[in-house]
Amino acid sequence: MEKMELSEALKANASVLEGLLGINDTWYKRRFGEITDFNEANNTGYMFVDKTQSLDNKPNTSSNYGFLETIAINEVTIKQTFVDFQSRFFIRICNNGTWTDWKQIQTT
């Protein structure tokens, strides 16, 4: 077995751990920042959205706040789910770069 300096061993272990935890941006995680268009949220993750009414390609909601979840298989195959502050759920799909209209999911 090859000897390693302690710092090299720690870096190697940290790299493996990052991969397992998804820190390398391949895992579902919180996204920070603001968007001006729902189409801009095209990486897997979730985010709080405010000023919803001023955004392009928004769902049909009167609420100005909500949570957006994005699951991206690649750049042209994406699912978005939006839950507004009135507990209404909306969903849409991007297939081959073309987005469907937002659909409201009925709950009881």
C-alpha positions as CSV (number, residue, x, y, z in Angstrom):
1,M,0.0,0.0,0.0
2,E,1.3,3.4,-1.0
3,K,2.0,5.9,1.8
4,M,0.2,9.2,1.6
5,E,0.7,12.4,3.5
6,L,-2.2,13.0,6.0
7,S,-3.4,16.0,4.1
8,E,-3.5,14.0,0.8
9,A,-5.5,11.2,2.5
10,L,-7.9,13.8,3.9
11,K,-8.4,15.4,0.5
12,A,-9.0,12.0,-1.1
13,N,-11.6,11.0,1.6
14,A,-13.3,14.4,1.3
15,S,-13.5,13.9,-2.5
16,V,-15.2,10.5,-2.0
17,L,-17.5,12.0,0.6
18,E,-18.5,14.9,-1.6
19,G,-19.5,12.5,-4.3
20,L,-21.6,10.4,-1.9
21,L,-23.3,13.5,-0.6
22,G,-23.8,15.0,-4.0
23,I,-21.8,18.1,-3.3
24,N,-20.5,17.8,-6.8
25,D,-23.8,19.3,-8.1
26,T,-25.2,16.0,-9.2
27,W,-27.5,15.7,-6.2
28,Y,-30.9,17.3,-5.4
29,K,-30.1,20.5,-3.4
30,R,-31.3,23.9,-2.6
31,R,-30.6,26.5,-5.3
32,F,-29.9,30.1,-4.3
33,G,-30.4,33.3,-6.3
34,E,-33.3,34.9,-8.2
35,I,-34.9,34.0,-11.5
36,T,-36.8,36.3,-13.9
37,D,-38.3,33.4,-15.8
38,F,-39.4,30.0,-14.6
39,N,-37.6,28.5,-17.7
40,E,-34.3,29.6,-16.1
41,A,-34.7,27.1,-13.3
42,N,-33.4,24.2,-15.3
43,N,-31.1,22.4,-12.8
44,T,-32.2,19.8,-10.4
45,G,-33.0,21.3,-7.0
46,Y,-35.5,23.4,-5.2
47,M,-35.8,27.1,-4.4
48,F,-38.1,29.7,-2.8
49,V,-39.6,32.0,-5.4
50,D,-40.9,35.5,-4.5
51,K,-42.3,38.1,-6.8
52,T,-44.0,35.3,-8.8
53,Q,-46.4,37.7,-10.5
54,S,-43.5,39.5,-12.2
55,L,-41.8,36.4,-13.6
56,D,-42.2,35.0,-17.1
57,N,-43.6,31.6,-17.8
58,K,-45.3,31.4,-14.3
59,P,-48.2,29.2,-13.3
60,N,-51.7,30.6,-13.1
61,T,-51.6,31.7,-9.5
62,S,-52.5,34.8,-7.7
63,S,-49.9,34.1,-5.0
64,N,-46.7,36.0,-5.1
65,Y,-44.6,33.4,-3.2
66,G,-44.0,29.7,-3.5
67,F,-41.6,26.8,-3.7
68,L,-40.2,25.5,-7.0
69,E,-38.9,22.0,-7.4
70,T,-37.0,21.1,-10.6
71,I,-35.9,17.6,-11.7
72,A,-33.7,17.7,-14.8
73,I,-32.6,14.6,-16.6
74,N,-30.7,16.7,-19.1
75,E,-31.0,20.2,-20.6
76,V,-34.2,19.3,-22.6
77,T,-36.0,16.9,-20.3
78,I,-37.2,18.6,-17.2
79,K,-40.1,18.5,-14.7
80,Q,-41.1,21.5,-12.6
81,T,-43.5,21.5,-9.7
82,F,-44.6,24.8,-8.0
83,V,-46.5,25.0,-4.7
84,D,-47.8,28.5,-3.9
85,F,-48.6,29.9,-0.5
86,Q,-52.2,29.0,-0.9
87,S,-51.2,25.3,-1.0
88,R,-52.0,24.9,-4.7
89,F,-49.8,22.6,-6.8
90,F,-48.8,23.2,-10.4
91,I,-46.7,21.0,-12.7
92,R,-45.2,21.2,-16.2
93,I,-42.8,19.2,-18.3
94,C,-40.1,20.2,-20.8
95,N,-39.6,17.6,-23.5
96,N,-37.0,18.2,-26.2
97,G,-36.8,21.8,-25.2
98,T,-40.5,22.6,-25.4
99,W,-42.4,23.4,-22.2
100,T,-46.0,22.2,-21.7
101,D,-48.5,24.6,-20.1
102,W,-48.7,24.6,-16.3
103,K,-51.4,22.3,-15.0
104,Q,-52.9,22.7,-11.6
105,I,-53.1,19.5,-9.6
106,Q,-56.4,19.2,-7.7
107,T,-56.2,18.2,-4.0
108,T,-58.8,17.4,-1.5
